[in-house]
Amino acid sequence: MKLIGKRTQYIISAVLLLGLLSCFPKIYLRDLSNLRTGMSPDEPPRLMNVLPREVFEWSLAQSEDRIIVQSYVFSAGGEPGSTYFLAYRNGSLIFWGYPHEFARSSDRIIREIGRGALSRHEKPRYYP
């Protein structure tokens, strides 16, 4: 005996998925107004009250500077959004933005950090 139909299963699955997505930690525009260069990697998550989705750490080959990049989901209006990076060099926040903003920077180090973060970043399957 069939308890529920396929259509009902799809509806229930969609509702559960939306519920899970709404719990996914996101940052908002108001959170970014508190960011300042020179912050330590611990300060922004505390100020925004959101833990990063991913954290990458590596050293730059030519300078041995320690790089940390925190990956967040940026949300405008509460909808799941795009990847947003906060980049630290030797423990100090130096740049934050979307990956394309890193790529457009006139600073070669910022562009290199953006490429490195994108190569390590795993984009969730359910985000555009």
C-alpha positions as a printed Julia matrix, in Angstrom:
128×3 Matrix{Float64}:
  0.0    0.0     0.0
  1.29   3.43   -0.96
  1.2    5.84    2.02
  2.08   9.08    0.21
  2.31   9.97   -3.45
  5.38  11.13   -5.36
  4.1   14.71   -5.53
  3.68  14.83   -1.75
  7.2   13.41   -1.34
  8.6   16.2    -3.54
  6.73  18.86   -1.58
  7.95  17.47    1.75
 11.53  17.26    0.41
 11.36  20.86   -0.85
 10.07  22.13    2.5
 12.81  20.26    4.38
 15.5   21.59    2.02
 14.26  25.17    2.41
 14.26  24.71    6.17
 17.87  23.52    6.1
 18.92  26.39    3.83
 17.34  28.94    6.15
 19.5   27.59    8.99
 22.7   27.93    6.93
 24.79  30.78    8.41
 24.7   33.91    6.27
 26.1   37.4     6.51
 24.19  40.53    5.6
 25.11  44.0     4.38
 24.71  45.41    7.9
 27.39  42.97    9.12
 29.96  44.31    6.67
 29.74  47.86    8.01
 31.6   46.73   11.15
 34.61  45.31    9.3
 37.92  47.2     9.49
 41.35  46.43    8.09
 43.71  45.09   10.71
 41.13  42.93   12.51
 42.24  39.49   13.67
 40.56  36.38   12.21
 38.54  35.97   15.44
 36.93  39.44   15.4
 34.64  39.42   12.32
 32.86  36.14   13.18
 32.25  37.48   16.69
 30.99  40.86   15.44
 28.75  39.33   12.77
 27.65  36.49   15.07
 28.24  34.02   12.23
 30.95  31.41   11.86
 32.6   31.11    8.44
 31.41  28.28    6.21
 35.01  27.44    5.28
 38.45  28.58    6.41
 41.54  28.19    4.22
 45.1   28.71    5.37
 48.33  28.7     3.35
 51.58  30.6     2.81
 52.44  32.72   -0.2
 55.31  31.1    -2.08
 57.38  34.22   -2.77
 57.06  35.86    0.67
 56.09  33.13    3.15
 53.32  35.43    4.45
 50.61  33.46    6.23
 47.24  33.79    4.47
 43.86  32.96    6.02
 40.64  33.27    4.06
 37.21  32.88    5.62
 34.37  31.98    3.27
 30.82  33.11    4.04
 27.49  33.05    2.28
 26.4   36.63    1.62
 22.66  37.1     1.73
 20.64  40.08    0.58
 17.06  40.02    1.82
 17.44  36.65    3.52
 17.86  34.64    0.3
 20.77  32.24   -0.16
 23.47  34.19   -1.9
 26.97  34.29   -3.21
 30.31  33.38   -1.75
 32.02  36.21    0.14
 35.64  36.09    1.28
 37.48  37.8     4.14
 41.26  37.68    3.62
 43.94  37.99    6.3
 47.66  38.4     5.78
 49.85  37.58    8.78
 46.84  37.73   11.11
 45.38  41.07    9.91
 42.28  41.59    7.77
 43.43  43.15    4.5
 40.54  42.7     2.05
 36.96  41.43    1.85
 34.56  40.97   -1.0
 33.16  38.72   -3.69
 35.65  36.6    -5.65
 35.35  38.9    -8.68
 36.34  41.87   -6.49
 39.56  40.08   -5.56
 40.19  39.42   -9.27
 39.72  43.12  -10.14
 42.06  44.44   -7.45
 45.07  46.42   -8.6
 47.09  44.69   -5.84
 48.81  41.56   -7.17
 48.75  39.91   -3.7
 44.97  40.4    -3.37
 44.44  38.85   -6.82
 46.68  35.91   -5.86
 44.8   35.41   -2.58
 41.48  35.45   -4.47
 42.71  32.81   -6.92
 44.02  30.68   -4.05
 40.74  30.93   -2.15
 38.69  30.05   -5.23
 40.86  27.01   -5.94
 40.25  25.74   -2.38
 36.58  26.73   -2.17
 33.92  24.09   -2.55
 30.73  25.64   -3.86
 27.6   24.03   -2.36
 25.57  22.14   -4.97
 22.32  23.83   -3.98
 23.54  27.42   -4.46
 23.49  29.13   -7.84
